[in-house]
Amino acid sequence: MDVKYKITDSNINDKIMNASLIVYVNTNNGDPTIFYFVNNYIYLENAKTNTNYVSIKKTNIDYSKVGQNN
C-alpha cells in the first residue's frame, strides 16, 4: 500500500476492537504483515521489529468494494 506512515507509540492491540477492517498480507519472504483500519487511519504492525506505524493522514476506504479471500 502506497501510504506514508509514521511510528506511533500507541499500542495497536488497544485499537483492534475498533477496527473496521483487518487485512493480513503474506509477503514474498513469508513474513505476514497486518493492517488495521481504524477511524480511516491505517495502522501497520511490524511484528518482527515490534514496531507500530500509523498513516500520516486519513484514508478514504470504500468498504463496499472490499472482498474476502479465504
C-alpha positions in Angstrom: 0.0 0.0 0.0 1.5 3.3 -1.1 0.8 5.2 2.1 3.2 7.3 4.2 3.5 6.2 7.8 5.0 7.4 11.0 6.0 5.5 14.1 3.3 5.6 16.7 3.7 4.9 20.4 0.1 3.9 20.5 -0.5 0.2 21.2 -2.3 -1.3 18.2 -3.8 -4.0 20.4 -5.8 -1.3 22.1 -7.3 -0.4 18.7 -8.2 -3.8 17.3 -11.6 -3.7 18.9 -12.5 -0.6 17.0 -11.1 -1.8 13.6 -13.5 -1.6 10.7 -11.2 -3.8 8.7 -8.2 -6.0 9.4 -6.1 -7.2 6.5 -3.5 -9.9 6.7 -0.9 -9.9 3.9 1.7 -12.5 3.3 4.8 -11.1 1.7 7.2 -12.9 -0.7 9.6 -13.7 2.1 6.8 -15.3 4.2 6.6 -12.5 6.8 2.9 -11.7 7.5 2.0 -8.0 7.7 -1.2 -6.9 9.4 -3.0 -3.6 8.6 -5.7 -2.3 10.9 -8.2 0.3 9.6 -9.4 2.4 12.5 -11.3 5.7 12.1 -9.9 6.0 8.5 -6.3 5.7 9.6 -4.2 2.7 8.6 -2.2 1.1 11.4 0.6 -1.2 10.4 2.2 -3.7 12.8 5.7 -5.0 12.2 5.9 -8.0 14.5 9.5 -8.7 13.5 10.7 -5.4 15.0 7.8 -4.9 17.4 7.1 -1.5 15.9 3.8 0.1 15.2 3.1 2.6 12.4 0.1 4.9 11.6 -0.8 6.5 8.3 0.2 10.2 8.3 -3.3 11.2 7.0 -6.8 9.8 6.9 -7.6 7.5 4.1 -10.8 7.1 2.0 -11.8 3.5 2.0 -14.8 2.3 0.0 -15.7 -0.8 2.1 -18.4 -1.8 -0.4 -15.5 -2.8 -2.8 -13.6 -4.9 -0.2 -13.8 -8.6 -0.7 -12.8 -11.6 1.4 -10.5 -14.3 0.3 -10.3 -17.4 2.4 
